[in-house]
Amino acid sequence: MKNRGEYWGRMTKADGYMNMMLKGAKEYNQHGLVASYGDVFIRGNNVSYICIDPRNPPQRTAKSVADDDDN
């Protein structure tokens, strides 16, 4: 996503404008899991890239843990 967040789920539909529906969607940021939504619709103008065969969802990095300690 353009806001640097990531949504993981199974793409069930997409159109020529890259609008898409995800089933079982979860939102991640640099700190890890933010929320589980179920089914979501994402407007294509917010999409930066799509990974077709992901292996693992994002994990908290050592840097993001250190950033939390600074706050």
C-alpha positions as CSV (number, residue, x, y, z in Angstrom):
1,M,0.0,0.0,0.0
2,K,1.1,3.5,-0.5
3,N,1.0,4.2,3.2
4,R,3.6,1.4,3.6
5,G,1.1,-0.9,5.3
6,E,0.6,-4.4,3.9
7,Y,-2.6,-6.4,3.5
8,W,-2.3,-10.2,3.3
9,G,-5.1,-12.4,2.1
10,R,-6.4,-14.5,-0.8
11,M,-7.3,-12.3,-3.8
12,T,-10.7,-13.4,-5.0
13,K,-11.4,-10.7,-7.6
14,A,-9.5,-7.9,-9.4
15,D,-10.3,-5.6,-12.3
16,G,-8.3,-3.6,-14.8
17,Y,-7.9,-0.7,-12.4
18,M,-6.3,-3.0,-9.8
19,N,-9.3,-2.8,-7.5
20,M,-9.3,-6.0,-5.6
21,M,-11.1,-8.1,-3.1
22,L,-9.2,-10.1,-0.5
23,K,-10.6,-12.9,1.6
24,G,-9.2,-13.5,5.1
25,A,-7.3,-10.2,5.0
26,K,-4.9,-9.1,7.7
27,E,-3.2,-5.7,7.9
28,Y,0.5,-5.4,8.9
29,N,2.8,-2.5,9.5
30,Q,6.4,-2.2,10.5
31,H,5.5,-3.4,14.0
32,G,3.6,-6.5,13.0
33,L,-0.1,-7.5,12.8
34,V,-2.4,-4.5,13.1
35,A,-5.8,-6.1,12.5
36,S,-7.7,-9.1,11.0
37,Y,-10.6,-7.9,8.8
38,G,-12.0,-11.0,7.0
39,D,-13.1,-9.7,3.5
40,V,-11.9,-6.3,2.2
41,F,-12.1,-4.2,-0.9
42,I,-9.0,-2.3,-1.8
43,R,-9.0,0.6,-4.4
44,G,-6.3,0.1,-7.0
45,N,-4.9,3.6,-6.7
46,N,-3.6,2.6,-3.2
47,V,-1.7,-0.4,-4.4
48,S,2.1,-0.2,-4.9
49,Y,2.7,-3.9,-5.7
50,I,1.2,-7.4,-5.4
51,C,3.0,-10.5,-4.4
52,I,1.4,-13.6,-6.0
53,D,3.1,-16.4,-4.0
54,P,4.0,-15.0,-0.6
55,R,5.8,-17.3,1.8
56,N,5.4,-15.6,5.2
57,P,3.6,-12.5,6.5
58,P,5.8,-9.6,7.7
59,Q,7.5,-10.0,11.0
60,R,8.7,-7.4,13.5
61,T,12.3,-6.5,12.7
62,A,15.0,-5.7,15.2
63,K,14.8,-2.1,14.0
64,S,11.1,-1.8,14.7
65,V,11.6,-3.3,18.2
66,A,14.4,-0.7,18.8
67,D,12.2,2.1,17.6
68,D,9.5,1.1,20.1
69,D,12.1,1.2,22.9
70,D,13.0,4.8,21.9
71,N,9.4,5.9,22.5
